[in-house]
Amino acid sequence: MLFIKKSLRFIAVTLLALIIFFEEWGWKPLARLMGLIAKLPALAYLEARIRQAPRHVALLLFLLPAVVLLPFKIGALWLIAHGKKTLGITVIMLAKLVGTAFLGRLFVLTEQQLMSYAYFAKALNWWAMLKQGIVNRIKATIAWQKAAAFIRELKEQIRALLI
């Protein structure tokens, strides 16, 4: 029983670590990229309207990427089931990338309205605390510390070469 409990815990922590990794290295850079694209006049106007939207509209907009991309994800699963694994996985990855980019940007635009929902604020706070706990556990590992030291040293060497 202890082995099963430890195994399930390891799987859960690994999955959460992957989600955190994707959030840090996917969500934030993609949201910034979308912010650069949004400087185009038509998109800037649309973003201004989204920022001013009532909270119920903001919530619907925040859920929009998941709803819009669901048929693509289902289609990708159909492709995989019919032997077109590479195409199906590519479609899923593209849908995830596009969805993350839009979701990240929509969150930036609607965060104030979304936080007015107590359950949303509570869920976001719970996620932030859970994420920080996992990040702290990961950063405490020897593997992380060695990788961080290697990256610091590599950056120093690159700087020394450029100077």
C-alpha positions in Angstrom: 0.0 0.0 0.0 2.9 2.4 0.8 4.5 1.6 -2.6 1.2 2.5 -4.4 0.8 5.7 -2.4 4.4 6.8 -3.1 4.0 5.9 -6.8 0.8 7.9 -7.1 2.4 10.8 -5.3 5.4 10.7 -7.7 3.1 10.7 -10.7 1.1 13.6 -9.4 4.2 15.7 -8.6 5.7 14.9 -12.0 2.5 15.9 -13.8 2.3 19.1 -11.7 5.9 19.8 -12.5 5.2 19.5 -16.2 2.3 21.8 -15.9 4.4 24.3 -14.1 7.2 24.0 -16.6 4.7 24.6 -19.4 3.2 27.6 -17.6 6.5 29.2 -17.0 8.0 28.4 -20.4 4.9 28.5 -22.5 2.1 30.6 -21.0 4.2 33.7 -20.1 6.3 34.0 -23.2 3.3 33.3 -25.5 1.3 35.9 -23.6 4.1 38.4 -24.1 4.3 37.6 -27.8 0.5 38.1 -28.1 1.0 41.4 -26.4 3.4 42.5 -29.1 1.1 41.4 -31.8 -1.8 43.2 -30.1 0.0 46.6 -30.8 -1.6 46.4 -34.2 -4.4 49.1 -34.3 -7.3 46.7 -34.8 -6.1 44.4 -32.1 -5.3 47.2 -29.7 -8.9 48.4 -30.1 -10.3 44.9 -29.5 -8.0 44.5 -26.4 -9.2 47.9 -25.0 -12.8 46.6 -25.3 -11.9 43.3 -23.6 -10.3 45.2 -20.7 -13.5 47.2 -20.2 -15.8 44.2 -20.5 -18.1 43.3 -17.6 -16.9 40.5 -15.5 -19.4 37.9 -16.9 -18.2 38.7 -20.4 -14.6 38.5 -19.2 -15.3 35.0 -17.8 -16.9 33.9 -21.1 -14.0 35.3 -23.1 -11.5 33.5 -20.7 -13.3 30.2 -21.4 -13.5 30.8 -25.2 -10.1 29.2 -26.2 -11.0 25.9 -24.6 -14.4 25.8 -26.3 -13.0 26.9 -29.7 -10.1 24.4 -29.7 -12.1 21.4 -28.4 -13.2 20.3 -31.9 -9.6 20.4 -33.1 -8.5 18.3 -30.1 -11.3 15.8 -30.7 -10.3 15.7 -34.4 -6.7 15.1 -33.4 -7.8 12.1 -31.3 -9.8 10.8 -34.3 -6.7 11.1 -36.5 -4.7 9.2 -33.9 -7.3 6.5 -33.7 -7.3 6.1 -37.4 -3.6 5.6 -37.7 -2.4 9.1 -38.4 -0.5 9.5 -35.1 2.0 12.1 -36.2 -0.6 14.4 -37.7 -2.9 13.9 -34.7 -0.1 14.7 -32.2 0.9 17.7 -34.3 -2.7 19.1 -34.3 -2.9 18.6 -30.5 0.4 20.4 -30.0 -0.6 23.3 -32.2 -4.0 23.6 -30.5 -2.3 23.6 -27.1 0.2 26.2 -28.3 -2.5 28.5 -29.8 -4.8 28.0 -26.9 -2.1 28.8 -24.4 -1.1 31.9 -26.3 -4.7 33.2 -26.4 -5.5 32.1 -22.8 -2.4 33.8 -21.5 -3.2 37.0 -23.2 -6.9 36.9 -22.2 -5.9 36.4 -18.6 -3.7 39.5 -18.8 -6.6 41.4 -20.2 -9.3 40.1 -17.9 -7.5 39.3 -14.6 -9.1 42.2 -12.8 -12.6 41.2 -13.7 -11.9 37.5 -13.1 -10.5 38.1 -9.6 -13.9 39.7 -8.7 -15.3 36.2 -8.6 -14.4 34.8 -5.1 -14.2 31.2 -6.4 -11.8 32.3 -9.2 -9.6 34.3 -6.8 -9.6 31.4 -4.3 -8.7 28.8 -7.0 -5.9 31.1 -8.4 -4.5 31.6 -4.9 -4.6 27.8 -4.3 -2.8 27.2 -7.6 -0.1 29.8 -6.8 0.5 28.2 -3.3 0.6 24.6 -4.8 2.9 25.7 -7.6 5.3 27.5 -5.2 5.5 24.4 -3.0 6.3 22.2 -6.0 8.8 24.7 -7.3 10.5 24.8 -3.9 10.7 21.0 -3.8 12.1 20.9 -7.3 14.7 23.6 -6.6 15.8 21.7 -3.5 16.9 18.7 -5.5 20.5 18.1 -6.3 19.7 17.7 -10.0 18.2 21.2 -10.1 21.0 22.8 -8.2 23.6 21.2 -10.5 21.7 22.3 -13.6 21.4 25.8 -12.2 25.1 26.0 -11.4 25.9 24.6 -14.9 23.7 27.3 -16.6 25.2 30.1 -14.4 28.7 28.9 -15.4 27.8 28.7 -19.1 26.3 32.2 -19.0 29.5 33.5 -17.4 31.6 31.8 -20.1 29.5 33.2 -22.9 29.7 36.7 -21.3 33.5 36.4 -21.1 33.7 35.4 -24.7 31.6 38.4 -25.8 33.5 41.0 -23.8 
